[in-house]
Amino acid sequence: MSRRITRRRLLERTLRGSLAGTGFALGLPYLEAFLNANGDALAATGAPLPRRFGTWFYGCGMNPHRWNPAEEGAGFALTPELMPIERVRQHISVLSGFSVILAGETNHVHRTGVIGTLTGGAPATTTENDGPTLDLLISDAIGGATRFRSLEMAAHGIAKDSYSRRNENAIQAAEPTPVDLYMRVFGSGFTDPNAGVFVPDPQTILRRSVLSLVAEDRARLDRQLGQADRERLDAYYTSLRQLERQLELQLSAPPPLEACRVPQPPEAGPVSQDIENVVRNHETMARVLALALACDQTRVFNVVFSAGASRLHTAGSSDTHHTLTHEEAKDPKLGYQPQATQFVMRSMEAWASFVEILASVPEGDGTLLDHTVVLCHSETSDANSHSVSGLPIMLAGTGGGRIRNGIHVRGAGETTARVGLTLQQVMGMNVAKWGFKANETSRPISEILV
Amino acid sequence: MTEIVNELVGNPAHRHVLLNHLPITGLAVAAIVLAWGIFEDRWAPIVFGLALCLLTSASALLVMQSGDAAYPLLFDRLDGHGQAWLDHHLFLAERYGRLLPVNALLAALAIGVGARRIAWRRRLAIALLATTSACLLATSIIAEAGGKVRHDEFRTTNPPAHDSQGREGGKTLSASGGPVAMRRLTEAQYRRAIADAFGPEIEIAGRFEPDGRRDGLVAVSSAFVTITPSGFEQYEAMAREVARQVVTEPNRSRLLPCAPADPARADAACSEAVLRAFGPRILRRPLAEDEIERRVDAAAEAAERVDDFFAGIELIVTSLLVAPDFLFRIESVEAGAGADGRASLSPATLGSRLSYLLWNAGPDDALLAALAEGRLAEPEAYAREVDRMLASPRFEDGIRAFFEDLFRFGEFADLGKDPLRYPLYSAKVAADAREQTLRVVVDHLVARQGDYRELFTTRRLFMTRTLGPVYALPVQAETGWEAAELAPGDRRAGILTHASFNLLNAHPGRSSPTLRGLFLREALLCQNVPPAPANVDFGLFNADDDPQHKTARDRLEVHSSNASCRNCHALTDPIGLGLENFDGIGRYRASEGGATIDASGDLDGEPFADAVGLGRALAESPLVGRCLVETAYRYAVGRAAALEERPLLRQLERRFEQEGYRIAALMREIALSDGFRTARRPGEGGGS
């Protein structure tokens, strides 16, 4: 019986789709009156400008005594390791002193810090409790309207180094090169919202019927499975529905978007963990991502500049950032490891340029960054001792005027779950409490809330 | 009494260690008292001795109960060697332990009889002295094996392997093994499935969901991973691209079993023929009639919509390639389990499990036919099918896939080396190094049917021009591969000295004795090395550019001089340093920073002078064969072996040994085993 119903639905789609099949074109007004009078909403639909959330991760932390600012509030003096963000400091708030509270759990090196910040608690083992991560909680709430629920990218070129995880068995792989990222967003399936003429692709309708065919097999398969595997099959069908939703969107004309420009495809260059390549690929990815956001292809993104226990290195050196943090001698005069610290400085520079790129795209009465919040974080503070106390955390962008930028807040050893809770609330989620065990909290960081 | 002891010591392992002295020391005291009573011929010491016999013999029940309870807690914390001793300990306890309750009964009887019949007292005492001495001997033998579980320093030899006969009567061990698995196809399996169905000409472009690794294997992780939204997007795009190629000329005339009456119209008969041709191959099972009907209908609608018969075929092919039962190998069991909770795998599942184990590919037409006719249910026909598949040239693919997984060669994809430090290195060097080792493995194990352990000593090699400079060997062939044999006494022998391992287990700019040692311990010896503690004092570490410490051995010296490092690094570094003559890309070097490299060391007490000696020591280690058996079984069933399957593993191990460590024999034994052909029924209830 259920088969018949589905077949009828299919027929309805067929009838609807026959319009598209004939190559019917829709003329749309464009490039004029994009926004309403206040400049904060799209004139075409009346919908507010999209709000976005992203994470930006880099590996191996910093030197606390050279990174943590001394003064709180606005106008704090930049410390040596924060100097690279000087040119964008008005867009960034620094959150120092927030920690993953271990309370008896083992500090799983290069893991507890990042998973702890993103899930709101210290993971009990090296293989479990990996999610859902903050970005997924947020994309579940705000990601449904766009073609991609989220976009993941890894500037160091390793797809599996992604911290966007539904759980330990569902890690959302990252786009490992600028070309992959570009093709995913602006390759086939992309509709320029400002093209003016919209021709739905008849292939899209055929693709949808494939997915509904597959969806009909579900009950039969479910019967064979135990609980754990049923959940995995459920994840498969969630992914399938996500693609159905994407196809749905492709069948209607997207509203025009002033900020959207289709970028030139990037050239394929070397991809490796050589710091120079990573910096270059990161910048290209940031530019593609900025336009993906401006074209409203996604509202959630995750950037990995370098993985935890970073293997970034400089050409000709036998060391990586990670091995340096453990093996390089502290310079007695300087009081830190000069080579390892060089990687911290390069990471901070990359973060500043990421912020700068988002801030360079005008949108509405401000920039893309004004409608975005980006969480910058790392898995350790002092990487030499794998410390997860006082992790380096920064927020860039105001998320549509909801977050204060340009200030420093000292966390005094409190849980990083406060950061995650604040961000969920800023993104409009109705969450009063977040985190688990010793990291559970109901206190957002009120100092940065507008 | 049990409750009191339970309260005192909650952990059965502790309780076992505390209590086990009672039967041993107690029986010894009882024997002395009895002997004294016999000598004096007095009832008081005799009855005291008999009472001691009774109590201490009976205490063995508590010891065995706590031992049984401790077994599963302890087993997973032990390395392979300790596990073997634990199994042996249990085997001895089950065989000889039952003497003690009997002795307790005899002692009770003797007290009863002796109280009434004065004349029998001395004779009873002598009899009990004899049985008690026998019990004392038995408990000492059991305890000796138990001591080796607890103290690895006493484990100088290996215990005999035990087959399931010794353990089937075990009290805590039921016969039910693991559940069925639902395994995501790996990239290699996906590519192979497409090539098998549509031919190798079809190109596959796209990014696959990254493989994980669990219990050392991608094959196990594949039974846990899911498909994420971005992963599904990729699968759908790949499926469409494959389908597009299938219906373009000249592929369409080559591949499709029929041509439509009118290429611009739907043709249900032809669509159905296409589906019947490809469906079973792709889904690894016969298709149900309603599945066929729905797809043929959908194809007809598609064809009419865009006036193209082949659009419908594309739709059919795409729908097969994005189906969950293509992307996952979903296993199922037959209705009606045996009394022990185990059920036979459904024929389609058994066929798929078998072909993926032996070929790393889906069933071929012959196997599908055997499935459809229900022939696999009959043990002899099943064994014949196993032998046919072992004899097929595709068995090489299966062995290759197994060793790629075991050796973690998937990590070659993310490998990077510093071009300034290693100007010889290129992506081609890495690809050839990987292929070289796999060629040696397949040649030795399959073509020559060699002893697995000889992989670590063989001097046979395959070379390419690209590898020539890395090995400092002349290569005649301008393109492709050529067989080579290293001279006896060469600095290389065995696969550990290949570039592949030394490239993979190293940093971008230097070698890593720790990573290499870790790989040997975990992958080849199945031993667990605990992770580093978070609060390591790296101030002790000697920096790479420190002029005082030129070689890795010097720099790693702190690992052995500092107690908190030593525990784990004593497992990894000494054997990893054995490979220090090979740099970060596997090139030979006699010295580092001007200092001569000392590659000597010992593998669990077996000394070696260099990498060749390390290979020899490894080949002689009894753990190497055992570890391969465990890993192959895990690979076959997609999960770590359940506790109840230890006896099966011991049996497989013994067969592997008897068969001269030949891989085909091992795979055959696994395929024929109950553990492979049956599974626990998935939990009832909660269905949708």
Chai-1 contact restraints between the chains, C-beta under 6 A:
chainA,res_idxA,chainB,res_idxB,connection_type,confidence,min_distance_angstrom,max_distance_angstrom,comment,restraint_id
A,T14,B,E301,contact,1.0,0.0,6.0,A-B,restraint_1
A,G21,B,R305,contact,1.0,0.0,6.0,A-B,restraint_2
A,N107,B,A534,contact,1.0,0.0,6.0,A-B,restraint_3
A,V109,B,A534,contact,1.0,0.0,6.0,A-B,restraint_4
A,R149,B,P229,contact,1.0,0.0,6.0,A-B,restraint_5
A,I158,B,D414,contact,1.0,0.0,6.0,A-B,restraint_6
A,A159,B,P210,contact,1.0,0.0,6.0,A-B,restraint_7
A,K160,B,P210,contact,1.0,0.0,6.0,A-B,restraint_8
A,N169,B,F224,contact,1.0,0.0,6.0,A-B,restraint_9
A,N169,B,V225,contact,1.0,0.0,6.0,A-B,restraint_10
A,N169,B,T226,contact,1.0,0.0,6.0,A-B,restraint_11
A,A170,B,T226,contact,1.0,0.0,6.0,A-B,restraint_12
A,A170,B,T228,contact,1.0,0.0,6.0,A-B,restraint_13
A,Q172,B,T228,contact,1.0,0.0,6.0,A-B,restraint_14
A,Q172,B,S230,contact,1.0,0.0,6.0,A-B,restraint_15
A,A173,B,P210,contact,1.0,0.0,6.0,A-B,restraint_16
A,P202,B,V306,contact,1.0,0.0,6.0,A-B,restraint_17
A,L206,B,A302,contact,1.0,0.0,6.0,A-B,restraint_18
A,L206,B,L315,contact,1.0,0.0,6.0,A-B,restraint_19
A,S209,B,A298,contact,1.0,0.0,6.0,A-B,restraint_20
A,V210,B,L315,contact,1.0,0.0,6.0,A-B,restraint_21
A,V210,B,T318,contact,1.0,0.0,6.0,A-B,restraint_22
A,V210,B,S319,contact,1.0,0.0,6.0,A-B,restraint_23
A,L213,B,A298,contact,1.0,0.0,6.0,A-B,restraint_24
A,L213,B,S319,contact,1.0,0.0,6.0,A-B,restraint_25
A,V214,B,S319,contact,1.0,0.0,6.0,A-B,restraint_26
A,V214,B,V322,contact,1.0,0.0,6.0,A-B,restraint_27
A,V214,B,A323,contact,1.0,0.0,6.0,A-B,restraint_28
A,D222,B,S688,contact,1.0,0.0,6.0,A-B,restraint_29
A,R223,B,G687,contact,1.0,0.0,6.0,A-B,restraint_30
A,Q224,B,S332,contact,1.0,0.0,6.0,A-B,restraint_31
A,G226,B,P179,contact,1.0,0.0,6.0,A-B,restraint_32
A,G226,B,P682,contact,1.0,0.0,6.0,A-B,restraint_33
A,G226,B,G683,contact,1.0,0.0,6.0,A-B,restraint_34
A,Q227,B,G683,contact,1.0,0.0,6.0,A-B,restraint_35
A,Q227,B,G686,contact,1.0,0.0,6.0,A-B,restraint_36
A,D229,B,M182,contact,1.0,0.0,6.0,A-B,restraint_37
A,R232,B,T226,contact,1.0,0.0,6.0,A-B,restraint_38
A,A235,B,T226,contact,1.0,0.0,6.0,A-B,restraint_39
A,Y236,B,I227,contact,1.0,0.0,6.0,A-B,restraint_40
A,Y236,B,P324,contact,1.0,0.0,6.0,A-B,restraint_41
A,S239,B,I227,contact,1.0,0.0,6.0,A-B,restraint_42
A,S239,B,P229,contact,1.0,0.0,6.0,A-B,restraint_43
A,S239,B,F232,contact,1.0,0.0,6.0,A-B,restraint_44
A,Q242,B,P229,contact,1.0,0.0,6.0,A-B,restraint_45
A,L243,B,F232,contact,1.0,0.0,6.0,A-B,restraint_46
A,L243,B,E233,contact,1.0,0.0,6.0,A-B,restraint_47
A,L243,B,E236,contact,1.0,0.0,6.0,A-B,restraint_48
A,S272,B,G416,contact,1.0,0.0,6.0,A-B,restraint_49
A,Q273,B,G416,contact,1.0,0.0,6.0,A-B,restraint_50
A,H313,B,P508,contact,1.0,0.0,6.0,A-B,restraint_51
A,A315,B,L420,contact,1.0,0.0,6.0,A-B,restraint_52
A,G316,B,L420,contact,1.0,0.0,6.0,A-B,restraint_53
A,S317,B,G509,contact,1.0,0.0,6.0,A-B,restraint_54
A,S318,B,G509,contact,1.0,0.0,6.0,A-B,restraint_55
A,S318,B,R510,contact,1.0,0.0,6.0,A-B,restraint_56
A,S318,B,D544,contact,1.0,0.0,6.0,A-B,restraint_57
A,H326,B,F538,contact,1.0,0.0,6.0,A-B,restraint_58
A,E327,B,F541,contact,1.0,0.0,6.0,A-B,restraint_59
A,E327,B,A543,contact,1.0,0.0,6.0,A-B,restraint_60
A,E328,B,A543,contact,1.0,0.0,6.0,A-B,restraint_61
A,A329,B,A543,contact,1.0,0.0,6.0,A-B,restraint_62
A,N384,B,F538,contact,1.0,0.0,6.0,A-B,restraint_63
A,H386,B,A534,contact,1.0,0.0,6.0,A-B,restraint_64
